[in-house]
């Protein structure tokens, strides 16, 4: 979540920020990243 909000602060869209945040955690166990989803418009 920290990476997600940092990406938003740096001007990324919600979908870009979520995607980059998940990619930064991809080698971690899914327990740490799988519960985070976007609901609604991503813009």
mmCIF entry with sequence, helices, sheets and N, C-alpha, C, O atoms, coordinates in Angstrom:
data_MODEL
# 
_entry.id   MODEL 
# 
_entity.id                         1 
_entity.type                       polymer 
_entity.pdbx_number_of_molecules   1 
# 
_entity_poly.entity_id                      1 
_entity_poly.type                           'polypeptide(L)' 
_entity_poly.nstd_linkage                   no 
_entity_poly.nstd_monomer                   no 
_entity_poly.pdbx_seq_one_letter_code       
;(UNK)(UNK)(UNK)(UNK)(UNK)(UNK)(UNK)(UNK)(UNK)(UNK)(UNK)(UNK)(UNK)(UNK)(UNK)(UNK)
(UNK)(UNK)(UNK)(UNK)(UNK)(UNK)(UNK)(UNK)(UNK)(UNK)(UNK)(UNK)(UNK)(UNK)(UNK)(UNK)
(UNK)(UNK)(UNK)(UNK)(UNK)(UNK)(UNK)(UNK)(UNK)(UNK)(UNK)
;
_entity_poly.pdbx_seq_one_letter_code_can   XXXXXXXXXXXXXXXXXXXXXXXXXXXXXXXXXXXXXXXXXXX 
_entity_poly.pdbx_strand_id                 A 
# 
loop_
_entity_poly_seq.entity_id 
_entity_poly_seq.num 
_entity_poly_seq.mon_id 
_entity_poly_seq.hetero 
1 1  UNK n 
1 2  UNK n 
1 3  UNK n 
1 4  UNK n 
1 5  UNK n 
1 6  UNK n 
1 7  UNK n 
1 8  UNK n 
1 9  UNK n 
1 10 UNK n 
1 11 UNK n 
1 12 UNK n 
1 13 UNK n 
1 14 UNK n 
1 15 UNK n 
1 16 UNK n 
1 17 UNK n 
1 18 UNK n 
1 19 UNK n 
1 20 UNK n 
1 21 UNK n 
1 22 UNK n 
1 23 UNK n 
1 24 UNK n 
1 25 UNK n 
1 26 UNK n 
1 27 UNK n 
1 28 UNK n 
1 29 UNK n 
1 30 UNK n 
1 31 UNK n 
1 32 UNK n 
1 33 UNK n 
1 34 UNK n 
1 35 UNK n 
1 36 UNK n 
1 37 UNK n 
1 38 UNK n 
1 39 UNK n 
1 40 UNK n 
1 41 UNK n 
1 42 UNK n 
1 43 UNK n 
# 
_struct_asym.id          A 
_struct_asym.entity_id   1 
# 
loop_
_struct_conf.conf_type_id 
_struct_conf.id 
_struct_conf.pdbx_PDB_helix_id 
_struct_conf.beg_label_comp_id 
_struct_conf.beg_label_asym_id 
_struct_conf.beg_label_seq_id 
_struct_conf.pdbx_beg_PDB_ins_code 
_struct_conf.end_label_comp_id 
_struct_conf.end_label_asym_id 
_struct_conf.end_label_seq_id 
_struct_conf.pdbx_end_PDB_ins_code 
_struct_conf.beg_auth_comp_id 
_struct_conf.beg_auth_asym_id 
_struct_conf.beg_auth_seq_id 
_struct_conf.end_auth_comp_id 
_struct_conf.end_auth_asym_id 
_struct_conf.end_auth_seq_id 
_struct_conf.pdbx_PDB_helix_class 
_struct_conf.details 
_struct_conf.pdbx_PDB_helix_length 
HELX_P HELX_P1 AA1 UNK A 2  ? UNK A 9  ? UNK A 2  UNK A 9  1 ? 8  
HELX_P HELX_P2 AA2 UNK A 14 ? UNK A 24 ? UNK A 14 UNK A 24 1 ? 11 
HELX_P HELX_P3 AA3 UNK A 30 ? UNK A 32 ? UNK A 30 UNK A 32 5 ? 3  
# 
_struct_conf_type.id          HELX_P 
_struct_conf_type.criteria    ? 
_struct_conf_type.reference   ? 
# 
loop_
_atom_site.group_PDB 
_atom_site.id 
_atom_site.type_symbol 
_atom_site.label_atom_id 
_atom_site.label_alt_id 
_atom_site.label_comp_id 
_atom_site.label_asym_id 
_atom_site.label_entity_id 
_atom_site.label_seq_id 
_atom_site.pdbx_PDB_ins_code 
_atom_site.Cartn_x 
_atom_site.Cartn_y 
_atom_site.Cartn_z 
_atom_site.occupancy 
_atom_site.B_iso_or_equiv 
_atom_site.pdbx_formal_charge 
_atom_site.auth_seq_id 
_atom_site.auth_comp_id 
_atom_site.auth_asym_id 
_atom_site.auth_atom_id 
_atom_site.pdbx_PDB_model_num 
ATOM 1   N N  . UNK A 1 1  ? 0.820   -1.191  0.000   1.00 0.00 ? 1  UNK A N  1 
ATOM 2   C CA . UNK A 1 1  ? 0.000   0.000   0.000   1.00 0.00 ? 1  UNK A CA 1 
ATOM 3   C C  . UNK A 1 1  ? 0.862   1.252   0.000   1.00 0.00 ? 1  UNK A C  1 
ATOM 4   O O  . UNK A 1 1  ? 0.502   2.263   -0.604  1.00 0.00 ? 1  UNK A O  1 
ATOM 5   N N  . UNK A 1 2  ? 1.990   1.184   0.673   1.00 0.00 ? 2  UNK A N  1 
ATOM 6   C CA . UNK A 1 2  ? 2.878   2.348   0.698   1.00 0.00 ? 2  UNK A CA 1 
ATOM 7   C C  . UNK A 1 2  ? 3.307   2.714   -0.716  1.00 0.00 ? 2  UNK A C  1 
ATOM 8   O O  . UNK A 1 2  ? 3.298   3.887   -1.091  1.00 0.00 ? 2  UNK A O  1 
ATOM 9   N N  . UNK A 1 3  ? 3.682   1.709   -1.494  1.00 0.00 ? 3  UNK A N  1 
ATOM 10  C CA . UNK A 1 3  ? 4.114   1.959   -2.875  1.00 0.00 ? 3  UNK A CA 1 
ATOM 11  C C  . UNK A 1 3  ? 2.965   2.521   -3.704  1.00 0.00 ? 3  UNK A C  1 
ATOM 12  O O  . UNK A 1 3  ? 3.181   3.410   -4.528  1.00 0.00 ? 3  UNK A O  1 
ATOM 13  N N  . UNK A 1 4  ? 1.758   2.024   -3.504  1.00 0.00 ? 4  UNK A N  1 
ATOM 14  C CA . UNK A 1 4  ? 0.578   2.519   -4.217  1.00 0.00 ? 4  UNK A CA 1 
ATOM 15  C C  . UNK A 1 4  ? 0.387   4.012   -3.977  1.00 0.00 ? 4  UNK A C  1 
ATOM 16  O O  . UNK A 1 4  ? 0.246   4.780   -4.929  1.00 0.00 ? 4  UNK A O  1 
ATOM 17  N N  . UNK A 1 5  ? 0.381   4.425   -2.723  1.00 0.00 ? 5  UNK A N  1 
ATOM 18  C CA . UNK A 1 5  ? 0.170   5.840   -2.410  1.00 0.00 ? 5  UNK A CA 1 
ATOM 19  C C  . UNK A 1 5  ? 1.344   6.711   -2.858  1.00 0.00 ? 5  UNK A C  1 
ATOM 20  O O  . UNK A 1 5  ? 1.147   7.864   -3.241  1.00 0.00 ? 5  UNK A O  1 
ATOM 21  N N  . UNK A 1 6  ? 2.537   6.179   -2.814  1.00 0.00 ? 6  UNK A N  1 
ATOM 22  C CA . UNK A 1 6  ? 3.700   6.927   -3.307  1.00 0.00 ? 6  UNK A CA 1 
ATOM 23  C C  . UNK A 1 6  ? 3.568   7.159   -4.806  1.00 0.00 ? 6  UNK A C  1 
ATOM 24  O O  . UNK A 1 6  ? 3.865   8.246   -5.301  1.00 0.00 ? 6  UNK A O  1 
ATOM 25  N N  . UNK A 1 7  ? 3.121   6.131   -5.526  1.00 0.00 ? 7  UNK A N  1 
ATOM 26  C CA . UNK A 1 7  ? 2.922   6.270   -6.970  1.00 0.00 ? 7  UNK A CA 1 
ATOM 27  C C  . UNK A 1 7  ? 1.835   7.295   -7.282  1.00 0.00 ? 7  UNK A C  1 
ATOM 28  O O  . UNK A 1 7  ? 1.988   8.086   -8.213  1.00 0.00 ? 7  UNK A O  1 
ATOM 29  N N  . UNK A 1 8  ? 0.740   7.294   -6.521  1.00 0.00 ? 8  UNK A N  1 
ATOM 30  C CA . UNK A 1 8  ? -0.312  8.299   -6.712  1.00 0.00 ? 8  UNK A CA 1 
ATOM 31  C C  . UNK A 1 8  ? 0.235   9.698   -6.485  1.00 0.00 ? 8  UNK A C  1 
ATOM 32  O O  . UNK A 1 8  ? -0.061  10.623  -7.242  1.00 0.00 ? 8  UNK A O  1 
ATOM 33  N N  . UNK A 1 9  ? 1.030   9.844   -5.444  1.00 0.00 ? 9  UNK A N  1 
ATOM 34  C CA . UNK A 1 9  ? 1.634   11.137  -5.123  1.00 0.00 ? 9  UNK A CA 1 
ATOM 35  C C  . UNK A 1 9  ? 2.538   11.618  -6.259  1.00 0.00 ? 9  UNK A C  1 
ATOM 36  O O  . UNK A 1 9  ? 2.669   12.819  -6.498  1.00 0.00 ? 9  UNK A O  1 
ATOM 37  N N  . UNK A 1 10 ? 3.157   10.665  -6.952  1.00 0.00 ? 10 UNK A N  1 
ATOM 38  C CA . UNK A 1 10 ? 4.060   10.997  -8.054  1.00 0.00 ? 10 UNK A CA 1 
ATOM 39  C C  . UNK A 1 10 ? 3.335   11.188  -9.383  1.00 0.00 ? 10 UNK A C  1 
ATOM 40  O O  . UNK A 1 10 ? 3.978   11.333  -10.422 1.00 0.00 ? 10 UNK A O  1 
ATOM 41  N N  . UNK A 1 11 ? 1.990   11.190  -9.358  1.00 0.00 ? 11 UNK A N  1 
ATOM 42  C CA . UNK A 1 11 ? 1.231   11.524  -10.553 1.00 0.00 ? 11 UNK A CA 1 
ATOM 43  C C  . UNK A 1 11 ? 0.694   10.374  -11.378 1.00 0.00 ? 11 UNK A C  1 
ATOM 44  O O  . UNK A 1 11 ? 0.118   10.608  -12.441 1.00 0.00 ? 11 UNK A O  1 
ATOM 45  N N  . UNK A 1 12 ? 0.859   9.146   -10.932 1.00 0.00 ? 12 UNK A N  1 
ATOM 46  C CA . UNK A 1 12 ? 0.309   8.014   -11.672 1.00 0.00 ? 12 UNK A CA 1 
ATOM 47  C C  . UNK A 1 12 ? -1.199  7.944   -11.474 1.00 0.00 ? 12 UNK A C  1 
ATOM 48  O O  . UNK A 1 12 ? -1.731  8.440   -10.481 1.00 0.00 ? 12 UNK A O  1 
ATOM 49  N N  . UNK A 1 13 ? -1.887  7.316   -12.443 1.00 0.00 ? 13 UNK A N  1 
ATOM 50  C CA . UNK A 1 13 ? -3.308  7.057   -12.267 1.00 0.00 ? 13 UNK A CA 1 
ATOM 51  C C  . UNK A 1 13 ? -3.465  5.940   -11.235 1.00 0.00 ? 13 UNK A C  1 
ATOM 52  O O  . UNK A 1 13 ? -2.491  5.279   -10.875 1.00 0.00 ? 13 UNK A O  1 
ATOM 53  N N  . UNK A 1 14 ? -4.687  5.735   -10.766 1.00 0.00 ? 14 UNK A N  1 
ATOM 54  C CA . UNK A 1 14 ? -4.922  4.677   -9.778  1.00 0.00 ? 14 UNK A CA 1 
ATOM 55  C C  . UNK A 1 14 ? -4.550  3.306   -10.323 1.00 0.00 ? 14 UNK A C  1 
ATOM 56  O O  . UNK A 1 14 ? -3.934  2.503   -9.622  1.00 0.00 ? 14 UNK A O  1 
ATOM 57  N N  . UNK A 1 15 ? -4.922  3.035   -11.573 1.00 0.00 ? 15 UNK A N  1 
ATOM 58  C CA . UNK A 1 15 ? -4.610  1.723   -12.136 1.00 0.00 ? 15 UNK A CA 1 
ATOM 59  C C  . UNK A 1 15 ? -3.111  1.535   -12.340 1.00 0.00 ? 15 UNK A C  1 
ATOM 60  O O  . UNK A 1 15 ? -2.589  0.447   -12.100 1.00 0.00 ? 15 UNK A O  1 
ATOM 61  N N  . UNK A 1 16 ? -2.416  2.575   -12.777 1.00 0.00 ? 16 UNK A N  1 
ATOM 62  C CA . UNK A 1 16 ? -0.956  2.492   -12.930 1.00 0.00 ? 16 UNK A CA 1 
ATOM 63  C C  . UNK A 1 16 ? -0.287  2.293   -11.574 1.00 0.00 ? 16 UNK A C  1 
ATOM 64  O O  . UNK A 1 16 ? 0.613   1.465   -11.434 1.00 0.00 ? 16 UNK A O  1 
ATOM 65  N N  . UNK A 1 17 ? -0.730  3.051   -10.584 1.00 0.00 ? 17 UNK A N  1 
ATOM 66  C CA . UNK A 1 17 ? -0.143  2.965   -9.248  1.00 0.00 ? 17 UNK A CA 1 
ATOM 67  C C  . UNK A 1 17 ? -0.340  1.582   -8.649  1.00 0.00 ? 17 UNK A C  1 
ATOM 68  O O  . UNK A 1 17 ? 0.577   1.029   -8.042  1.00 0.00 ? 17 UNK A O  1 
ATOM 69  N N  . UNK A 1 18 ? -1.544  1.016   -8.819  1.00 0.00 ? 18 UNK A N  1 
ATOM 70  C CA . UNK A 1 18 ? -1.814  -0.320  -8.288  1.00 0.00 ? 18 UNK A CA 1 
ATOM 71  C C  . UNK A 1 18 ? -0.971  -1.362  -9.010  1.00 0.00 ? 18 UNK A C  1 
ATOM 72  O O  . UNK A 1 18 ? -0.398  -2.250  -8.378  1.00 0.00 ? 18 UNK A O  1 
ATOM 73  N N  . UNK A 1 19 ? -0.894  -1.253  -10.332 1.00 0.00 ? 19 UNK A N  1 
ATOM 74  C CA . UNK A 1 19 ? -0.095  -2.199  -11.109 1.00 0.00 ? 19 UNK A CA 1 
ATOM 75  C C  . UNK A 1 19 ? 1.370   -2.173  -10.721 1.00 0.00 ? 19 UNK A C  1 
ATOM 76  O O  . UNK A 1 19 ? 1.985   -3.222  -10.535 1.00 0.00 ? 19 UNK A O  1 
ATOM 77  N N  . UNK A 1 20 ? 1.931   -0.982  -10.597 1.00 0.00 ? 20 UNK A N  1 
ATOM 78  C CA . UNK A 1 20 ? 3.337   -0.858  -10.218 1.00 0.00 ? 20 UNK A CA 1 
ATOM 79  C C  . UNK A 1 20 ? 3.575   -1.332  -8.787  1.00 0.00 ? 20 UNK A C  1 
ATOM 80  O O  . UNK A 1 20 ? 4.601   -1.943  -8.487  1.00 0.00 ? 20 UNK A O  1 
ATOM 81  N N  . UNK A 1 21 ? 2.628   -1.047  -7.920  1.00 0.00 ? 21 UNK A N  1 
ATOM 82  C CA . UNK A 1 21 ? 2.748   -1.513  -6.538  1.00 0.00 ? 21 UNK A CA 1 
ATOM 83  C C  . UNK A 1 21 ? 2.762   -3.025  -6.452  1.00 0.00 ? 21 UNK A C  1 
ATOM 84  O O  . UNK A 1 21 ? 3.551   -3.603  -5.705  1.00 0.00 ? 21 UNK A O  1 
ATOM 85  N N  . UNK A 1 22 ? 1.889   -3.667  -7.218  1.00 0.00 ? 22 UNK A N  1 
ATOM 86  C CA . UNK A 1 22 ? 1.852   -5.132  -7.232  1.00 0.00 ? 22 UNK A CA 1 
ATOM 87  C C  . UNK A 1 22 ? 3.128   -5.700  -7.847  1.00 0.00 ? 22 UNK A C  1 
ATOM 88  O O  . UNK A 1 22 ? 3.676   -6.682  -7.345  1.00 0.00 ? 22 UNK A O  1 
ATOM 89  N N  . UNK A 1 23 ? 3.603   -5.089  -8.930  1.00 0.00 ? 23 UNK A N  1 
ATOM 90  C CA . UNK A 1 23 ? 4.833   -5.570  -9.551  1.00 0.00 ? 23 UNK A CA 1 
ATOM 91  C C  . UNK A 1 23 ? 6.023   -5.473  -8.603  1.00 0.00 ? 23 UNK A C  1 
ATOM 92  O O  . UNK A 1 23 ? 6.913   -6.323  -8.628  1.00 0.00 ? 23 UNK A O  1 
ATOM 93  N N  . UNK A 1 24 ? 6.038   -4.442  -7.771  1.00 0.00 ? 24 UNK A N  1 
ATOM 94  C CA . UNK A 1 24 ? 7.152   -4.295  -6.835  1.00 0.00 ? 24 UNK A CA 1 
ATOM 95  C C  . UNK A 1 24 ? 7.129   -5.379  -5.757  1.00 0.00 ? 24 UNK A C  1 
ATOM 96  O O  . UNK A 1 24 ? 8.142   -5.622  -5.102  1.00 0.00 ? 24 UNK A O  1 
ATOM 97  N N  . UNK A 1 25 ? 5.981   -6.029  -5.571  1.00 0.00 ? 25 UNK A N  1 
ATOM 98  C CA . UNK A 1 25 ? 5.836   -7.067  -4.547  1.00 0.00 ? 25 UNK A CA 1 
ATOM 99  C C  . UNK A 1 25 ? 5.683   -8.468  -5.130  1.00 0.00 ? 25 UNK A C  1 
ATOM 100 O O  . UNK A 1 25 ? 5.421   -9.412  -4.385  1.00 0.00 ? 25 UNK A O  1 
ATOM 101 N N  . UNK A 1 26 ? 5.839   -8.625  -6.435  1.00 0.00 ? 26 UNK A N  1 
ATOM 102 C CA . UNK A 1 26 ? 5.515   -9.876  -7.115  1.00 0.00 ? 26 UNK A CA 1 
ATOM 103 C C  . UNK A 1 26 ? 6.295   -11.080 -6.578  1.00 0.00 ? 26 UNK A C  1 
ATOM 104 O O  . UNK A 1 26 ? 5.796   -12.204 -6.632  1.00 0.00 ? 26 UNK A O  1 
ATOM 105 N N  . UNK A 1 27 ? 7.484   -10.871 -6.072  1.00 0.00 ? 27 UNK A N  1 
ATOM 106 C CA . UNK A 1 27 ? 8.265   -11.993 -5.545  1.00 0.00 ? 27 UNK A CA 1 
ATOM 107 C C  . UNK A 1 27 ? 7.932   -12.306 -4.098  1.00 0.00 ? 27 UNK A C  1 
ATOM 108 O O  . UNK A 1 27 ? 8.399   -13.305 -3.551  1.00 0.00 ? 27 UNK A O  1 
ATOM 109 N N  . UNK A 1 28 ? 7.124   -11.453 -3.475  1.00 0.00 ? 28 UNK A N  1 
ATOM 110 C CA . UNK A 1 28 ? 6.674   -11.707 -2.106  1.00 0.00 ? 28 UNK A CA 1 
ATOM 111 C C  . UNK A 1 28 ? 5.538   -12.719 -2.139  1.00 0.00 ? 28 UNK A C  1 
ATOM 112 O O  . UNK A 1 28 ? 4.934   -12.949 -3.186  1.00 0.00 ? 28 UNK A O  1 
ATOM 113 N N  . UNK A 1 29 ? 5.252   -13.313 -1.008  1.00 0.00 ? 29 UNK A N  1 
ATOM 114 C CA . UNK A 1 29 ? 4.134   -14.241 -0.890  1.00 0.00 ? 29 UNK A CA 1 
ATOM 115 C C  . UNK A 1 29 ? 2.837   -13.494 -1.203  1.00 0.00 ? 29 UNK A C  1 
ATOM 116 O O  . UNK A 1 29 ? 2.685   -12.346 -0.786  1.00 0.00 ? 29 UNK A O  1 
ATOM 117 N N  . UNK A 1 30 ? 1.889   -14.118 -1.931  1.00 0.00 ? 30 UNK A N  1 
ATOM 118 C CA . UNK A 1 30 ? 0.623   -13.455 -2.267  1.00 0.00 ? 30 UNK A CA 1 
ATOM 119 C C  . UNK A 1 30 ? -0.150  -12.927 -1.059  1.00 0.00 ? 30 UNK A C  1 
ATOM 120 O O  . UNK A 1 30 ? -0.983  -12.034 -1.210  1.00 0.00 ? 30 UNK A O  1 
ATOM 121 N N  . UNK A 1 31 ? 0.104   -13.449 0.109   1.00 0.00 ? 31 UNK A N  1 
ATOM 122 C CA . UNK A 1 31 ? -0.543  -12.953 1.323   1.00 0.00 ? 31 UNK A CA 1 
ATOM 123 C C  . UNK A 1 31 ? -0.378  -11.442 1.455   1.00 0.00 ? 31 UNK A C  1 
ATOM 124 O O  . UNK A 1 31 ? -1.264  -10.760 1.969   1.00 0.00 ? 31 UNK A O  1 
ATOM 125 N N  . UNK A 1 32 ? 0.757   -10.922 0.990   1.00 0.00 ? 32 UNK A N  1 
ATOM 126 C CA . UNK A 1 32 ? 1.069   -9.507  1.168   1.00 0.00 ? 32 UNK A CA 1 
ATOM 127 C C  . UNK A 1 32 ? 0.454   -8.598  0.110   1.00 0.00 ? 32 UNK A C  1 
ATOM 128 O O  . UNK A 1 32 ? 0.258   -7.410  0.366   1.00 0.00 ? 32 UNK A O  1 
ATOM 129 N N  . UNK A 1 33 ? 0.142   -9.133  -1.082  1.00 0.00 ? 33 UNK A N  1 
ATOM 130 C CA . UNK A 1 33 ? -0.347  -8.257  -2.135  1.00 0.00 ? 33 UNK A CA 1 
ATOM 131 C C  . UNK A 1 33 ? -1.699  -8.632  -2.714  1.00 0.00 ? 33 UNK A C  1 
ATOM 132 O O  . UNK A 1 33 ? -2.337  -7.786  -3.340  1.00 0.00 ? 33 UNK A O  1 
ATOM 133 N N  . UNK A 1 34 ? -2.161  -9.847  -2.536  1.00 0.00 ? 34 UNK A N  1 
ATOM 134 C CA . UNK A 1 34 ? -3.403  -10.276 -3.188  1.00 0.00 ? 34 UNK A CA 1 
ATOM 135 C C  . UNK A 1 34 ? -4.676  -9.606  -2.689  1.00 0.00 ? 34 UNK A C  1 
ATOM 136 O O  . UNK A 1 34 ? -5.629  -9.518  -3.463  1.00 0.00 ? 34 UNK A O  1 
ATOM 137 N N  . UNK A 1 35 ? -4.761  -9.126  -1.445  1.00 0.00 ? 35 UNK A N  1 
ATOM 138 C CA . UNK A 1 35 ? -6.039  -8.551  -1.014  1.00 0.00 ? 35 UNK A CA 1 
ATOM 139 C C  . UNK A 1 35 ? -6.338  -7.167  -1.578  1.00 0.00 ? 35 UNK A C  1 
ATOM 140 O O  . UNK A 1 35 ? -7.436  -6.654  -1.359  1.00 0.00 ? 35 UNK A O  1 
ATOM 141 N N  . UNK A 1 36 ? -5.416  -6.548  -2.287  1.00 0.00 ? 36 UNK A N  1 
ATOM 142 C CA . UNK A 1 36 ? -5.617  -5.177  -2.739  1.00 0.00 ? 36 UNK A CA 1 
ATOM 143 C C  . UNK A 1 36 ? -6.164  -5.134  -4.163  1.00 0.00 ? 36 UNK A C  1 
ATOM 144 O O  . UNK A 1 36 ? -5.526  -5.619  -5.097  1.00 0.00 ? 36 UNK A O  1 
ATOM 145 N N  . UNK A 1 37 ? -7.350  -4.550  -4.319  1.00 0.00 ? 37 UNK A N  1 
ATOM 146 C CA . UNK A 1 37 ? -7.999  -4.407  -5.617  1.00 0.00 ? 37 UNK A CA 1 
ATOM 147 C C  . UNK A 1 37 ? -8.573  -2.999  -5.736  1.00 0.00 ? 37 UNK A C  1 
ATOM 148 O O  . UNK A 1 37 ? -8.819  -2.330  -4.733  1.00 0.00 ? 37 UNK A O  1 
ATOM 149 N N  . UNK A 1 38 ? -8.780  -2.561  -6.967  1.00 0.00 ? 38 UNK A N  1 
ATOM 150 C CA . UNK A 1 38 ? -9.456  -1.285  -7.216  1.00 0.00 ? 38 UNK A CA 1 
ATOM 151 C C  . UNK A 1 38 ? -10.903 -1.574  -7.584  1.00 0.00 ? 38 UNK A C  1 
ATOM 152 O O  . UNK A 1 38 ? -11.181 -2.499  -8.348  1.00 0.00 ? 38 UNK A O  1 
ATOM 153 N N  . UNK A 1 39 ? -11.816 -0.793  -7.046  1.00 0.00 ? 39 UNK A N  1 
ATOM 154 C CA . UNK A 1 39 ? -13.232 -0.921  -7.368  1.00 0.00 ? 39 UNK A CA 1 
ATOM 155 C C  . UNK A 1 39 ? -13.701 0.412   -7.931  1.00 0.00 ? 39 UNK A C  1 
ATOM 156 O O  . UNK A 1 39 ? -13.425 1.465   -7.356  1.00 0.00 ? 39 UNK A O  1 
ATOM 157 N N  . UNK A 1 40 ? -14.407 0.371   -9.051  1.00 0.00 ? 40 UNK A N  1 
ATOM 158 C CA . UNK A 1 40 ? -14.912 1.598   -9.655  1.00 0.00 ? 40 UNK A CA 1 
ATOM 159 C C  . UNK A 1 40 ? -13.988 2.112   -10.741 1.00 0.00 ? 40 UNK A C  1 
ATOM 160 O O  . UNK A 1 40 ? -13.106 1.398   -11.217 1.00 0.00 ? 40 UNK A O  1 
ATOM 161 N N  . UNK A 1 41 ? -14.201 3.350   -11.121 1.00 0.00 ? 41 UNK A N  1 
ATOM 162 C CA . UNK A 1 41 ? -13.410 3.971   -12.186 1.00 0.00 ? 41 UNK A CA 1 
ATOM 163 C C  . UNK A 1 41 ? -11.966 4.145   -11.741 1.00 0.00 ? 41 UNK A C  1 
ATOM 164 O O  . UNK A 1 41 ? -11.698 4.622   -10.638 1.00 0.00 ? 41 UNK A O  1 
ATOM 165 N N  . UNK A 1 42 ? -11.051 3.757   -12.600 1.00 0.00 ? 42 UNK A N  1 
ATOM 166 C CA . UNK A 1 42 ? -9.634  3.820   -12.258 1.00 0.00 ? 42 UNK A CA 1 
ATOM 167 C C  . UNK A 1 42 ? -8.985  5.137   -12.663 1.00 0.00 ? 42 UNK A C  1 
ATOM 168 O O  . UNK A 1 42 ? -7.778  5.302   -12.485 1.00 0.00 ? 42 UNK A O  1 
ATOM 169 N N  . UNK A 1 43 ? -9.746  6.067   -13.197 1.00 0.00 ? 43 UNK A N  1 
ATOM 170 C CA . UNK A 1 43 ? -9.145  7.333   -13.633 1.00 0.00 ? 43 UNK A CA 1 
ATOM 171 C C  . UNK A 1 43 ? -9.297  8.426   -12.631 1.00 0.00 ? 43 UNK A C  1 
ATOM 172 O O  . UNK A 1 43 ? -8.840  9.545   -12.864 1.00 0.00 ? 43 UNK A O  1 
# 
